[in-house]
Amino acid sequence: CEHRWNSYRGSHCRSITLHRGTSGLGFSIVGGFGSPHGDLPIYVKTIFPKGAAVEDGTLKCGDQILAVNGISMEGVSHTEAVDILKRSRGHIVLTVLSQMGLQEQP
């Protein structure tokens, strides 16, 4: 779904390639199947001041993570999502759905 606009939902699906260095990926996630708030998709919660996400600059808070290196994040628990991200090494390709108009975290 790389670089396509979905005008109905007001969202943009794209692929982001991050390189995990010594500072890690540099973001936290929220959501997941069976979360206290219900079954939710996996979203980027925070972009940290250090790490691959801030260095690349394209991942935003609120982006929905659809896949990591081709592994679907649909229906996974929060713990499973964290494990998938932690096991990923080197270049990590994230397939994300971004809402139009989302602003960068200050």
C-alpha positions in Angstrom: 0.0 0.0 0.0 3.1 2.3 -0.3 2.4 5.9 -1.1 -1.4 5.8 -1.7 -3.9 8.2 -0.4 -7.2 7.0 0.9 -9.5 10.0 0.6 -12.4 8.3 2.2 -10.6 7.8 5.5 -8.3 10.8 5.1 -5.2 8.6 5.5 -2.0 7.9 3.7 -0.5 4.4 3.7 3.3 4.2 3.2 6.4 2.2 3.9 9.1 3.6 6.2 12.6 2.0 6.4 14.4 2.5 9.7 17.9 1.3 10.6 18.1 0.1 14.2 21.4 1.4 15.6 22.7 1.5 19.2 19.9 3.8 20.3 17.2 1.4 19.1 14.1 2.2 17.1 13.2 5.2 19.3 9.5 5.0 19.6 6.8 3.4 21.8 3.5 1.8 20.8 0.0 1.6 22.3 -3.0 -0.6 21.5 -3.3 -4.3 20.6 -5.7 -7.1 20.7 -7.2 -7.6 24.1 -6.1 -4.2 25.5 -8.0 -2.7 28.4 -9.7 -0.3 26.0 -10.8 -3.1 23.6 -9.2 -4.6 20.5 -7.3 -1.8 19.0 -4.8 -1.4 16.2 -1.1 -0.8 17.1 -0.3 2.9 17.1 2.9 4.9 17.6 2.5 6.5 21.0 5.8 8.4 21.4 8.8 9.3 19.3 11.9 9.5 21.6 14.6 12.2 21.3 17.1 9.5 20.3 16.8 6.5 18.0 16.1 5.5 14.4 12.6 7.1 14.3 13.7 10.7 15.1 16.8 10.4 12.9 14.6 9.3 9.9 11.9 11.9 10.7 9.1 10.3 8.8 7.3 8.2 11.5 4.8 10.3 13.5 2.9 9.9 16.7 -0.5 8.5 15.9 0.7 6.5 12.9 -1.0 3.1 12.8 1.6 0.2 12.3 0.1 -2.2 9.8 3.2 -4.5 9.4 6.8 -4.9 10.4 9.1 -6.4 7.8 6.0 -7.9 6.2 4.6 -9.4 9.4 1.0 -8.2 9.8 0.2 -6.4 13.1 -3.5 -7.0 12.6 -5.0 -8.9 15.6 -1.8 -9.0 17.6 -1.6 -8.2 21.3 0.5 -5.3 22.7 3.1 -7.8 24.0 3.3 -9.6 20.6 3.7 -6.3 18.8 6.6 -5.3 21.2 8.2 -8.7 20.7 8.0 -8.4 16.9 9.6 -5.0 17.0 12.3 -6.1 19.5 13.3 -9.1 17.4 13.7 -7.0 14.3 17.3 -6.2 13.5 19.2 -4.1 10.9 16.8 -2.4 8.4 13.2 -2.5 9.6 10.4 -1.8 7.1 7.3 -0.4 8.7 4.0 -0.3 6.8 2.1 2.6 8.4 -1.2 4.4 8.0 -0.9 8.1 8.7 -3.8 10.4 9.3 -3.8 13.5 7.1 -3.0 16.6 9.2 -1.1 14.9 12.0 1.6 17.2 13.3 5.0 16.3 14.5 5.6 16.1 18.2 7.4 19.2 19.5 
